[in-house]
Structures are given as structure tokens and as C-alpha cells.
């Protein structure tokens, strides 16, 4: 075998001499050694060295077909005349203290884009921990410190990652789609490390999109006093739908034993659906109309929900202010306890809701990424190493990086 083939196929520097090839237990082993005249001190790079024996290391490299392939390198022990210390020569084609070559590492990363850790480990005949270590070091170098200097619009939300109320708080740069922070838990305390990271650049942040969490609202107001706080419209409608569902349940319970009870039964999802999404083949629209016809409070709450959706499609902020004022007035005059309480909640968040017209952002992109995180976790059957899981989350914005565990 020539030095040229070793260099081009396996990334072995041409300074090494090829000695022989061994075949053991189905493995291919290339034996190489660097001549003393090509050696340098691994510390000061001086070529004024003296040979003081040798040691042997076996390093895994790219497989040949289904055969595992290794490089057996005979390492010279060198006494440096400049340093006065005896050291082993440095290996050019592998990281220090690693049992595989850099070329093998790159091959693993390419396979990891479309395969799980277990699949890659099984294919290459190595331990699961070897593949995980390669992935983790790569992700750590590239994504452990996401850029925060150019942040202008961000979204904050939490995601449940495990039973027992285990959460992560996620912050996204809405302009680039990059996750810039993943914190443990939820609430204001989970964001403390993030505020420290952006201390120098926090004045550049113009707007923050969040849900209706009181802890997040207070955290943003305390740490980003100059930024606009936008209450996400999806969470506003979702809260209304939860209240509407509870109203239907209470009204249905009061009608137990009557024919109206049977009509209301099974209408929960019809009330929560957008009108345009009702399935005509299943007569969902007709069933909903029948339910609303027999129950005036439910009908009022339902139509108020559909009317509230129009708040975010007004021509400008002034018209949105008038629309919200009118909606709150009608809700309070309805006499329906649920609507009256919800009107008070909306009034309390009025500034954040209307701020949408200053910066038309939402937590929608972050909600989409949260779904990707759930898929990532499910495909991997969970993550025991939370640091590794966070690195995987930071890498999600790369479209070519598949959601594999």
C-alpha cells in the first residue's frame, strides 16, 4: 500500500511510513510509523530530538465495507534537547486521548444526520457512548454559546419535557429562528442566566413575545424595561377556549336528564374548532348550531370567541383599541360570569395585547420549535443527559439536521 492511498483514503500524513497490513478477527489493521527525521517535539515543535524507545497505539478509522479498520501507529518517545523532557510524539490524524481518527469522527457526524445514535453505533461496531461523545463534542463546539449580540425580537415560552412537572424555558430569536437560550424549569428564576448573558446587549431588544404567565411578564418588565411586551394572541384565544369548555361542562351538568343534555353532549371540540374547519360530511356545523340554539349563554360565549379573533386583524392600532373596548363592554354587559371574568383578564393585559400592532410578532415560531423538541425527545426515547439534550435543541434551526436521538 502506498503513502498516497493512506493520505487520500484515511487522512494519514505522508510523513508516516507504511509498514504492513494485518488481518485479525475480521478487522483490517494498517501498521505505520513516522521516521525519526520527521519527528518534532509535541510541546515546542523543535526537531532537535533524540529517540528514547517507542509505544504502540491502535486507533479506529473509516471502515472498509463491513470490516472495521484500525491504524496501529508505532509512536516514538522523544527527548527534546530544548525542553529537556521525554514525550511521545504527537498524532497528526486524531485528537489527543481519543480512540478514533478525525476522519472517523466526521463520518459519524454525517451518519448522525439521518440515523439514531444506536443505529450508527450498531453499523460501525462501536459503543453507544462513543457516538454520543462525538456528537456532544461537535455540538458543544458549534452551539454551546448561541449569538445574542444582534437580538431585536425574541419569544419566550416553556416546554414540558418529563412527567412530574419537569420543564425547560426556551428563548428564540424571532428574526433568525435560532434558539438562543434553554434554561431549567419555568418562571422568572429560569431566565436569570439569560439576563446575565444579554446584559451588554439588552437595550437592543425591541420586543418580546410571551404567553400570559405573570412570572414571565414581571421578569421581562424588570430586566427589559425598554422593550415592548407582546402578549401572544394564540395564548389569549386558548385561554378563552379553556373557559368556554368549562362553561359548556357546567351548563351540560345542569341539564342532566333532559333532551338538551344529549344535544350538548359531544360538542366540546365543535365549540373549539374554527368555523371553517367544521366537517360538513359529519354534520358538525348542524350539530353545533343545534347546541347553540338551545342554550343562549353558550351561544353568546361562542360568538364572542369568534368575534375576539378579529382583534388581531384590524387595519391599525387605533381601530384595534376601539374594537377591544367595544368587546369588553359587550362581555361585561352579557351577564355571563365567565365572560365577565375573562373581560377583566383581557383588560389587565390590554397594553401587551395591543402592542402587537407596534411589533407584529408572536410565539408561533417558538411553538413550532417546541413541537420539534417533542419529536426529538420521542425519537430518542428521552434523554438522560440534560446537557446533551440542550445542545440538540440549540442545533434544531439547521434544516439539514434531522430530528434523531
C-alpha positions in Angstrom: 0.0 0.0 0.0 1.3 3.5 -0.9 1.5 6.6 1.3 -0.7 8.3 -1.2 -3.6 5.9 -0.6 -3.2 6.2 3.2 -3.3 10.0 2.9 -6.2 10.3 0.5 -8.4 7.5 1.8 -7.6 7.6 5.6 -6.2 11.1 6.1 -2.7 9.8 7.2 0.0 12.4 6.8 2.6 11.4 4.2 5.4 11.7 6.8 4.3 8.3 8.1 5.8 5.2 6.6 3.5 2.2 5.8 4.9 -1.0 7.3 2.4 -3.7 6.8 -1.3 -4.8 6.9 -2.6 -7.3 9.4 -6.0 -9.1 9.4 -7.3 -10.1 12.8 -10.8 -11.4 13.6 -12.3 -9.9 10.5 -10.6 -6.5 11.1 -8.1 -4.7 8.9 -5.1 -3.1 10.7 -2.6 -0.9 8.9 0.7 -0.5 10.7 2.5 2.8 10.3 5.5 4.6 11.9 7.0 8.1 11.5 10.8 8.1 10.8 12.8 9.9 13.5 14.0 12.5 11.0 10.3 13.6 10.5 9.6 13.8 14.3 9.3 17.0 16.3 8.7 17.8 20.0 5.0 17.7 20.7 5.4 20.7 23.0 7.8 23.2 21.4 7.8 21.7 17.8 11.6 21.6 17.9 13.2 19.0 15.6 16.2 18.7 18.0 15.0 15.4 19.5 16.6 12.1 20.4 14.9 8.7 20.1 14.1 7.1 23.5 12.1 4.0 22.6 8.5 3.6 21.3 5.0 2.7 22.3 2.1 1.4 20.2 -1.5 2.8 19.9 -4.4 1.3 17.9 -6.8 3.9 16.5 -10.1 3.2 14.7 -10.6 4.8 11.3 -13.1 4.6 8.4 -14.4 1.0 7.8 -13.7 -0.8 4.6 -17.1 -2.2 3.6 -18.4 -4.0 6.7 -14.9 -4.6 8.1 -13.7 -2.4 11.0 -10.4 -0.8 10.1 -7.7 0.4 12.5 -4.4 2.3 12.3 -1.7 0.7 14.5 0.8 3.6 14.9 4.2 3.0 16.5 4.8 6.2 18.4 8.4 7.4 19.1 9.3 8.5 22.6 11.4 11.6 22.1 13.8 13.5 24.3 13.7 17.2 23.4 17.0 18.9 23.7 15.2 22.3 24.1 12.7 21.2 26.8 14.8 18.5 28.4 11.7 16.3 28.8 10.9 12.9 27.2 7.5 12.9 25.5 5.5 10.8 23.0 5.3 12.2 19.5 2.0 13.9 18.6 -0.5 12.0 16.5 -1.5 14.2 13.5 -4.7 12.5 12.4 -6.5 12.0 15.8 -7.5 14.2 18.7 -5.5 13.7 21.9 -6.8 10.8 24.1 -9.3 9.7 21.5 -9.5 6.1 20.1 -10.6 7.2 16.6 -9.3 9.4 13.8 -10.7 12.8 12.9 -11.9 11.3 9.6 -13.9 8.6 11.5 -15.4 11.4 13.6 -16.6 13.3 10.6 -18.1 10.1 9.1 -20.0 9.5 12.4 -21.4 13.1 12.2 -22.6 12.6 8.6 -24.3 9.3 9.5 -25.9 11.0 12.6 -27.8 13.4 10.4 -30.1 10.6 9.3 -29.6 7.9 11.9 -30.0 7.5 15.7 -27.0 7.1 17.9 -27.9 3.4 18.4 -28.1 2.8 14.7 -24.7 4.4 14.0 -23.1 2.5 16.8 -24.5 -0.8 15.6 -23.4 -0.1 12.0 -19.9 0.8 12.9 -19.5 -1.7 15.7 -18.6 0.7 18.5 -20.1 1.6 21.8 -23.2 3.9 22.0 -21.2 6.2 24.3 -18.5 6.7 21.6 -21.1 8.0 19.1 -22.7 10.2 21.8 -19.4 11.6 22.8 -18.6 12.6 19.2 -21.9 14.2 18.7 -21.7 16.1 22.0 -18.3 17.5 21.4 -19.3 18.7 17.9 -22.5 20.3 19.2 -20.7 21.8 22.1 -18.1 23.5 19.9 -20.7 24.8 17.4 -23.7 25.6 19.5 -22.9 25.9 23.2 -22.8 29.8 23.0 -25.5 31.0 20.6 -25.1 34.6 19.4 -27.0 37.2 21.4 -25.4 40.4 20.2 -28.0 41.1 17.4 -31.2 40.2 19.2 -34.1 42.5 18.4 -37.2 40.4 18.7 -37.4 37.4 20.9 -40.0 34.9 22.1 -40.1 33.2 25.5 -42.1 30.0 26.3 -41.8 26.8 28.4 -42.0 23.2 27.3 -42.8 20.1 29.4 -40.0 17.5 29.0 -40.9 14.9 31.5 -43.7 13.7 33.8 -43.7 15.3 37.3 -43.8 18.9 36.1 -40.3 19.0 34.6 -39.9 22.0 32.3 -37.4 23.8 30.1 -37.7 27.5 29.4 -36.8 28.3 25.7 -35.9 31.7 24.2 -35.9 32.2 20.4 -34.5 34.9 18.2 -37.6 35.5 16.0 -35.5 37.2 13.2 -33.2 34.2 12.6 -35.2 31.3 14.1 -32.3 30.4 16.4 -32.7 29.1 19.9 -30.5 31.4 22.0 -31.2 30.1 25.5 -32.5 26.9 27.1 -33.0 27.1 30.9 -34.0 24.6 33.5 -37.5 24.9 34.9 -40.0 27.6 34.2 -40.8 31.1 35.6 -38.7 34.1 36.3 -35.8 32.1 38.0 -35.2 30.0 34.9 -34.3 33.2 32.9 -31.7 34.6 35.3 -28.7 33.2 33.4 -30.2 34.6 30.2 -30.5 38.1 31.6 -26.8 37.9 32.6 -25.7 36.8 29.1 -27.5 39.7 27.4 -26.7 42.4 29.9 -24.5 44.2 27.4 -27.0 44.0 24.6 -30.4 44.2 26.3 -31.0 47.7 25.1 -31.0 46.4 21.5 -34.0 44.2 22.2 -37.1 46.0 20.9 -39.9 43.5 21.6 -40.6 40.3 23.5 -43.5 37.9 22.7 -44.7 35.8 25.6 -47.8 34.0 26.9 -49.9 35.3 29.8 -47.7 34.0 32.5 -47.4 36.5 35.3 -43.9 35.4 36.2 -42.6 35.9 32.6 -44.4 39.3 32.4 -42.7 40.6 35.5 -39.3 39.1 34.5 -39.4 40.9 31.2 -40.6 44.2 32.7 -37.8 44.1 35.3 -35.0 43.1 33.0 -36.0 44.7 29.7 -37.8 47.9 30.7 -37.3 49.5 27.2 -38.7 46.5 25.3 -42.3 46.2 24.1 -44.1 43.3 25.7 -46.4 41.5 23.3 -49.0 39.0 24.7 -49.3 36.2 22.1 -52.8 36.1 20.6 -52.7 32.3 20.4 -52.5 32.0 24.2 -55.3 34.6 24.6 -57.6 32.5 22.4 -56.5 29.3 24.0 -57.3 30.7 27.5 -60.8 31.7 26.2 -61.3 28.2 24.8 -60.5 26.6 28.1 -63.0 28.9 29.8 -65.6 28.1 27.1 -65.1 24.4 27.6 -65.6 24.7 31.3 -68.8 26.7 30.7 -70.1 24.0 28.4 -69.4 21.4 31.1 -71.2 23.3 33.8 -74.2 24.1 31.6 -74.4 20.4 30.4 -74.3 19.2 34.1 -77.3 21.5 34.9 -79.3 19.9 32.1 -78.7 16.3 33.1 -81.7 14.1 32.4 -83.1 16.3 29.7 -83.0 16.1 25.9 -80.9 19.2 25.8 -78.2 17.3 27.7 -77.9 14.8 24.9 -77.7 17.6 22.3 -74.8 19.3 24.2 -73.0 16.0 24.8 -70.0 15.7 22.5 -69.9 19.3 21.3 -66.8 20.3 23.2 -64.4 20.0 20.2 -67.0 21.6 17.9 -67.0 24.7 20.1 -63.2 24.9 20.0 -62.9 24.4 16.2 -62.7 27.3 13.8 -66.0 27.6 11.8 -64.2 26.9 8.5 -62.7 23.7 9.9 -66.1 22.1 10.7 -66.6 18.8 8.8 -69.7 19.0 6.6 -69.7 15.3 5.9 -70.0 14.6 9.7 -72.7 17.3 10.0 -70.6 19.1 12.6 -71.9 22.5 11.6 -75.5 21.4 12.1 -74.8 19.8 15.5 -73.1 23.0 16.6 -76.0 25.1 15.5 -78.4 22.9 17.4 -76.4 23.1 20.6 -76.1 26.9 20.4 -79.8 27.3 19.6 -81.0 25.6 22.8 -78.5 27.4 25.1 -78.3 31.2 24.9 -75.3 31.6 27.3 -73.2 29.1 25.4 -74.2 30.7 22.1 -73.2 34.1 23.4 -69.8 32.9 24.7 -69.1 31.0 21.4 -69.9 34.0 19.1 -67.9 36.3 21.4 -64.9 33.9 21.0 -65.2 34.1 17.2 -65.6 37.9 17.4 -62.4 38.2 19.6 -60.3 36.6 16.8 -60.9 39.7 14.7 -59.0 41.8 17.3 -55.7 40.9 15.6 -56.8 41.7 12.0 -57.8 45.3 12.4 -56.3 47.9 10.0 -54.3 49.8 12.7 -53.8 50.1 16.4 -56.4 52.8 16.8 -59.2 50.6 15.4 -57.9 47.7 17.5 -58.3 49.8 20.6 -61.9 50.7 19.7 -62.6 47.1 18.8 -61.3 45.8 22.2 -63.1 48.5 24.1 -66.4 47.5 22.5 -65.7 43.8 23.0 -65.0 44.3 26.7 -68.2 46.4 27.1 -70.3 43.7 25.5 -68.7 40.9 27.5 -69.4 42.7 30.8 -72.9 43.5 29.8 -73.7 39.9 28.8 -74.4 38.9 32.4 -72.4 35.6 31.9 -70.0 35.2 34.7 -67.3 33.5 32.6 -67.3 36.3 30.0 -67.3 39.0 32.7 -64.2 37.4 34.4 -62.4 36.9 31.1 -63.1 40.6 30.2 -61.3 41.6 33.4 -58.4 39.4 32.5 -58.2 41.0 29.0 -58.4 44.5 30.4 -55.4 43.7 32.7 -53.3 42.6 29.7 -54.7 45.3 27.4 -51.3 47.0 26.8 -49.5 43.8 25.9 -52.3 42.6 23.6 -52.5 45.9 21.7 -48.6 46.1 21.5 -49.0 43.5 18.7 -49.7 46.5 16.4 -46.3 48.0 17.3 -44.4 44.8 16.6 -46.3 42.1 14.7 -44.6 39.2 16.3 -45.9 36.1 18.2 -44.6 33.0 19.9 -45.8 31.0 16.9 -42.3 30.1 15.5 -41.3 29.1 19.0 -44.4 26.9 19.4 -43.4 25.2 16.1 -39.9 24.6 17.5 -41.3 23.2 20.7 -43.1 20.6 18.6 -39.8 19.7 17.0 -38.2 19.3 20.5 -41.0 16.9 21.5 -40.4 14.9 18.3 -36.6 14.9 19.0 -37.3 13.6 22.6 -39.8 11.0 21.4 -37.5 9.6 18.7 -34.6 9.3 21.2 -37.0 7.7 23.8 -35.9 10.5 26.2 -32.6 12.0 27.2 -30.7 11.1 30.4 -28.0 13.7 29.8 -29.8 17.1 30.0 -26.7 19.0 28.7 -26.7 16.8 25.6 -30.4 17.4 25.1 -29.9 21.2 25.3 -27.2 21.0 22.7 -29.6 19.1 20.4 -32.2 21.9 20.9 -29.7 24.6 20.0 -28.9 22.8 16.7 -32.6 22.4 15.7 -32.6 25.6 13.5 -30.4 23.8 11.0 -32.8 22.4 8.4 -30.4 19.7 7.3 -30.0 18.4 10.9 -32.6 15.5 11.2 -34.6 15.0 14.4 -32.7 11.9 15.5 -31.6 10.9 19.0 
